[in-house]
Amino acid sequence: MTRQAGILDKGLLAALELAAETPWADLTLSAIARQAELDLSEFHGLAGKDELAAHADPYFDRAMSEEGVSSDESPRERLFDVIMLRFEAMEAFRPGLISLMKHRDRTPSQLLALPLARKRSADWALVSAGLDNRSGAPTGLKAVAIGYVIDKAERAWRRETSGDFALTMAALDKGLRDAEDRMEQLQRFTGWGKTRQGQGNTADEETTPEET
């Protein structure tokens, strides 16, 4: 881990601890530094409150790669498993994250940056599930769809009160099923999957030992 990443991690976690009691907008960088047991000077030119807020998504995205996924599962099941790892990691910081998200909802610059953050979360979910390839649909299109699903699931997570992830899992499952249905419709309409498979078969035929 680089020095910059380490400071961002420590600063974010300290800010989330403080935000459990104090609204995110009322936090000061000096208080965050004290909570993180860092010198304030270590944040100079590296991280302010906006940078710490933006670091929340990539920080919790990492949890999606903490456990392997079974190759016996369907792509939808694999995505469900890795994305739920993200929400499970977030749960320990729920009060602070809720405070951050409420602040983000009222901050235009952070709202404008959110679609890109969702795309990056989706990109890593696909990597973690072993789906970062062109099977089924173009990778970019899959990432857009999964980013939308993650956003909907996060909104459900914010409404949880029992700690059993019931709302989150329901929203995530529905979103992934809807995305799967749309991808299948795309395949039928465009012939994408069939075309890629056909091209792959042709390549195999062109390089068989008999022909070489």
VOFIRO-233352 format. One record per residue (C-alpha): residue in one letter; x, y, z. Coordinates in steps of 0.02 Angstrom, whole numbers, plus 32768, in hexadecimal, padded with zeros to 4 digits. Layout:
N
AXYZ;...
This chain:
212
M800080008000;T804280AC7FD3;R805681368053;Q7FCA81977FFE;A7F5381038004;G7F7E80E480BA;I7F57819780EC;L7EB48195808A;D7E8080F180DD;K7EA8812E818D;G7E5881D7816D;L7DB9818B8126;L7DA1811081B5;A7DC381978236;A7D47820B81E0;L7CC3818381DD;E7CDB81648297;L7CC4821D82BB;A7C32822C8242;A7BD281AC82A8;E7BBA82378328;T7BD882D682C4;P7B8C8303821B;W7C0C82EE8190;A7BFE83A5815F;D7C2F83DA8210;L7CCF83728217;T7D7683CA820E;L7E12838281C0;S7E7383A58260;A7DF7833C82C5;I7E0582B18245;A7EC382B68250;R7EBD82A7830D;Q7E4482168304;A7EB481C08284;E7F4D81E382EF;L7F9F823D825E;D7FF282E68255;L7F84836481FD;S8017838A818A;E800A82DB8141;F7F66830E80EE;H7FB383A7809C;G7FA4839E7FDF;L7F6082EF7FED;A7EB582E5803D;G7E2983578072;K7D7A832780A7;D7D40831A7FF3;E7DCF82A47FC8;L7DA782398061;A7CEF8231802F;A7D1F81FD7F7F;H7D9081767FC6;A7CFF811B801A;D7CC680BF7F7D;P7D71807C7F48;Y7D9A804F7FFC;F7D007FE18011;D7D0D7FA07F5F;R7DA87F417F97;A7D3D7ED08002;M7CF47E847F65;S7D987E2A7F44;E7DB37DE67FF3;E7D677D3B7FCF;G7D6C7CCD7F37;V7CCE7CA17ED9;S7C997BF47EA6;S7CA57BCC7DED;D7C0A7B607E07;E7BA07BF97E25;S7B477C587D9B;P7B897D057D6B;R7AF67D557DC6;E7B1A7CF17E65;R7BD27D1D7E5F;L7BAB7DD67E4E;F7B2E7DCB7EDB;D7BB17D7D7F4D;V7C3D7DFA7F2B;I7BCD7E947F34;M7B857E597FDA;L7C387E52801E;R7C3F7F0D7FFE;F7BA17F308061;E7BD97EBE80EE;A7C7B7F2180FB;M7C187FC480FD;E7BA77F8C818B;A7C2A7FA68213;F7C2F805F81E1;R7B75807781C3;P7B568116822A;G7BEC817081E1;L7BC58138812F;I7B118170813E;S7B4F821B8176;L7BC8822180E3;M7B4281EB8067;K7AC7826F80A5;H7B4F82F1808D;R7B7682AD7FDF;D7ABF82B77FAF;R7AC483737FD0;T7B6C83967F7F;P7B6483B07EC1;S7C1C838C7EA1;Q7C1082E47EF9;L7B6E82B77EA2;L7BBD82DC7DFA;A7C4D82687E24;L7BDC81DB7E5D;P7BB9818A7DB2;L7C7481717D95;A7C8781297E44;R7BF980B07E21;K7C4C807E7D7D;R7CEF80597DD7;S7C957FF47E5C;A7C3F7F907DD4;D7CE37F767D78;W7D307F2A7E15;A7C957EC17E39;L7CA67E757D8C;V7D607E567DA8;S7D3F7E077E52;A7CB87D967E0A;G7D267D637D77;L7CB37DB77CFA;D7D257E3F7CB5;N7D1F7DFA7C05;R7CB17E0D7B6B;S7C417D777B8E;G7B887D9F7B8C;A7B9B7E587B63;P7C217EDD7B4D;T7C7F7EF87BF1;G7C567FB27BF5;L7B9D7F907BE2;K7BA27F0F7C6D;A7BFB7F8C7CDE;V7B7680127CC0;A7AEC7F957CEC;I7B447F567D88;G7B6B80077DC0;Y7AB1802D7DBB;V7A8D7F8F7E1F;I7B0E7FBD7EA4;D7AC1806A7EB3;K7A1380227ECE;A7A537FA37F4C;E7AAE802C7FAC;R7A0F80917FBA;A79BB7FF78003;W7A4E7FDE807A;R7A34808D80BC;R7983805E80F0;E79B67FC18151;T79877FC08208;S79967F0A823E;G7A497EE38209;D7A167E4881A6;F7A327E9780FA;A79827E6380C6;L795E7F028064;T7A0D7F068019;M7A097E527FE0;A795B7E647F97;A798B7F007F35;L7A2F7EB37EFB;D79DE7E107EC5;K79547E6B7E66;G79CE7EE17E14;L7A417E557DDB;R79AF7DEE7D99;D796D7E847D38;A7A1C7EA67CF3;E7A2E7DEF7CC2;D79877DF47C67;R79BA7E917C09;M7A607E457BD6;E7A077DAA7B96;Q79927E197B32;L7A2A7E757AEC;Q7A787DD07ABA;R79DB7D987A60;F79C77E407A0A;T7A7C7E5B79D6;G7ABF7DAA79D0;W7B537DE77A37;G7B767D467A96;K7B5B7CD979FF;T7BCB7D477994;R7C597D447A12;Q7C497C887A25;G7C497C71796A;Q7CE47CDB7958;G7D397C7879E1;N7D0F7BD4798B;T7D527C1578E7;A7DF57C46793A;D7E037B987985;E7DE47B4778DD;E7E697BB1788B;T7EEE7B777905;T7ECA7ABE7915;P7F617A4A7908;E7F1B79FA786C;E7F1D7A9F780F;T7FC97AD2784B;
